[in-house]
Amino acid sequence: MNILLTGSTGLVGSALSRHLHTQGHIVYPLYRNPENDKRNYWYPEEGRIHLDNRIKLDAVIHLAGENIADSRWNEKKKLRILSSRVNGTRLLSQKLADLEHKPSVFISASAIGFYGDTGERIADEDDERGTGFLSDIATKWEAETKSAEAAGIRTVHLRTGIVLSADGGALKKMLPAFKLGLGGILGDGGQYMSWISIDDVIHIINRMLTHDDMSGAYNLVAPNAVTNAKFTKSLGRALHRPTIFPMPAAIARLLFGEMADPLLLSSCRVAPKRLNDDRYTFIDDDLDQALSRLLKH
């Protein structure tokens, strides 16, 4: 397959690109600079995109978006987070709809932030959107694929949870403190964390490329969401380190500002109902085993 990929240098994008190459696919990264590839490039903030019309794309996987956790939130940062997803997805979707040879599938990133703070309740794809900034982002993000959908392109939304990989993302950021024995629960530790291994993310996306019955929103999370307290203990066991230094909610808010509540202290308990219905077999459905394997202990 000829596959166009945005966000190819990110955690998921880089791992996915390597996997697709091993499967014999041709991956065309969509760069932000024509010096990298004069055939396919874009400037999403300017509403400009160029695709080589000599390449007949079979699939498009859209993972690009401003990192939500690399700096404290302020109004400018929040606008960049939102606009990078909304404007980029709209531009790409409209371009795909206008192509003479349209791809058969458009797989577009989203997030389980769609459901907001779920507390103890388990949310699945049948649930309505929640409230808050992250829910607003995911809702508007998904809505911008409408041009591709209206053009008859099978469209899939990846509502992804916390992706576990030793190579990047949330887990890599946690490792230094936990390796020093300085890890601990956040807040009261009762908030749920819906996680998924990088390997499952890659295999699910690969499945979506060829399964014509897969469209709409899918929760990319393992079947067993855990509390922050459980996650903390599991990571400590995987690293053979104690986890006795909690971070009270007030300290988290002081250190991380506005993003502390939605990213660290809120509960997002989500189930992969549609993947279960499709009888997808998870590589990692047990957190202890997943962390042990990913961290090679």
Sequence and secondary structure as in RCSB ss.txt:
>XXXX:A:sequence
MNILLTGSTGLVGSALSRHLHTQGHIVYPLYRNPENDKRNYWYPEEGRIHLDNRIKLDAVIHLAGENIADSRWNE
KKKLRILSSRVNGTRLLSQKLADLEHKPSVFISASAIGFYGDTGERIADEDDERGTGFLSDIATKWEAETKSAEA
AGIRTVHLRTGIVLSADGGALKKMLPAFKLGLGGILGDGGQYMSWISIDDVIHIINRMLTHDDMSGAYNLVAPNA
VTNAKFTKSLGRALHRPTIFPMPAAIARLLFGEMADPLLLSSCRVAPKRLNDDRYTFIDDDLDQALSRLLKH
>XXXX:A:secstr
 EEEEESTTSHHHHHHHHHHHHTT EEEE BSSTTT SSSEEEGGGTEEE  TTS  SEEEE     SSSS   H
HHHHHHHHHHHHHHHHHHHHHHH SS  SEEEEEEEGGGG   TT  B TTS    SHHHHHHHHHHHTTHHHHH
TT EEEEEEE EEE TTSHHHHHHHHHHHTT    BTTS SEE EEEHHHHHHHHHHHHH TT  EEEEE  S  
EEHHHHHHHHHHHHT      B HHHHHHHHGGGHIIIIIS   B  HHHHHTT   S   HHHHHHHHHT 
